[in-house]
Amino acid sequence: RYLAEVATGHQKKRAVEQPQKAHQEAFDTSKRKMQPTHPIRLGLALNLSVFYFEILNSPDKACQLAK
């Protein structure tokens, strides 16, 4: 995620795709295996929502995840 904040052009595209996939896979796994109130699941949701808000400039998706 942090590389995506400073990268440009083609490097930014790669720096966004890989972390997005990893964040999403981790969050999906947590949804299948953890209770909604589990601290790790909540942390993953928060990290993914920050990624959507700051990196992908998608505040609607970020807010949806945060809820």
Steps between C-alpha positions, in 0.01 A plus 500: 500500500775745587676460164173583327494834681824616337522302174402644163399365161545130434667448837194643676271260316708203617534646849120524524399165348712272718408648840135527401491130418679407824278725714184363338605136536586549868171676566298235316671226701428684823132529408480124450693399811451771763214659687407855390634638829836320490780760541702366206198507270423856610862602439497349152177684420652825619819448297303416188273802545804728537643346181179573310478853638863613468636298209200430277321826582178310560341646813166326441661154497717597799195605703310186401786283630538704816134446587 
